[in-house]
Structure formats: C-alpha cells, structure tokens
C-alpha cells in the first residue's frame, strides 16, 4: 500500500522536472512548470499529510516535489497505509498504534 506515496512522488516529479520519459516520449504538461501544489480533503488530506510526514516530498534526485501541500478537513489521525497488512479503510486510532482516552470525551448521563 505504501507504494502510493512513491508513485505520487515519481509522477509529480516527472511532470515537474523532466522533458522526456525513458522511452523518449515528451512530458505531456511541457517543461515550463515553475511550481507544483497538492491539495486534498478528508482522506486525501490525511494521505497528503502522511506523504509529507514520511519524507516523500523529495524525489530520488533530492529535489523538492511539491512547493505547497494543503490538506483540509483531514482531522488529526494519520492514514493506515504504509504498514504491513495495511487497510486504507482503517485509520490510525483503530490499528492500536495510538492511545486515546475515550472516557475523557464521553459525557456523563444526564439525570
């Protein structure tokens, strides 16, 4: 599952920096790309936050891939996809890697 981060990095880096692919095909967006941005909401925002957290914003030639990343409505949890037996439908609180106090967020029953 963690290959998605590498694929995002490699495609964005190619579109931003390269003129041709390995087969000689031209870059479909041209060669005058000054900046690259990524944005995403909800689960996509969590994906982008983990993309940055795990260090994928630098390509294999040590160049910055995205100049800016804007995750919105992503909450505070991280996605659960860069681990063994990953499940993209599970979030970090469900995998047991984080500890939270659910009792502190429950309201007392009203009488």
N, C-alpha and C positions, 0 to 999 in steps of 0.2 A: 504494500500500500504506500510506503514512503517514496516509491518511485515517482509519484505525482509531483513532489517537490522538485526533484531533479529535472523532470520533464518541463515543468513550468519555467525553471531557471534556464534550461537549454534553449527552449523555443524563444523565450523573450530575449535572451542574449543574442541568438542568431538574428532575429528580426532587427535588433538594435545595432549590432556591430558588424555583421558580415555582409559581403556583397554577393557571394555565391555559396551554395551548399557543396558538399563533397562530390556530387555528380556534375557540378558546373551550372546548375540551374540558378537563375538570378533570384535575389531576395525579393519577394513579392511586394514588400512595402517600400522598397527603394533604399537609398543609402544616406538620406538626409535626416535621420532620426536624431533629434537633439536631446530629448528626454523621454523616459518611459515611466508610466504610472500604473499602479494596480489598485483596484477598489473592489470591495465586496461587502455584502451584508449578511448577517446571521451566520450560517455555517461556512459560507465562503469567507466572511470576515475572520472567523476563527482559523480557517485554513491559512489565510494570509498572515495572521499574527504568528502562527507556528512556523510558517515559511521563514519569517524574519528571525524568530527565536532560535531556530535550529541552524541558522547561518547560511541559508540558501540564496541570499541576495548577492552573493559573489560568485561569478562563473569560474570555470576551470582555468581561466587566464587571469584570475584575480581582479576582474573588472566588476564594478557595481552594475547590477542588472536593472533594478528599479530605482528611480530617483525619489519616489514617494510611494507610500502604501497607505491607503485609508480604509481600515476595517471599521464598519459601523454596525451597530446592533449585534455585536459579536458576543456580548456578555463577558464574563470573566473566566469561563472554562476554556481549556485548550481542546483541540480535536484529538482523537484517539486513533491516529492512522500510521504513525511512524514507530510502531512497536510490533513485536511478534504476535501473530494471530489477531491483527488489528481488525476493528469493525468500525466503519465510518458512521454507523448509526449510534454508536456509544460515545459518550463524552467522558472527559477525564474523571469526573466525580463518580461515575459508575464503574470505572476499572479498578478502584481501590488504591490508586496512586496518590490521591489527595485525601486529606481528612478534613471533614467539616462537622460542625456541631449543629445538627438539625434541631435539637431540642431548644437551642437558643433562638431559633427563628419561629418556633410554634407559639401560638397564642394560648393563653390559659382559657379554659372553657368559661363562658360567662354563666352566671347564676341568675 
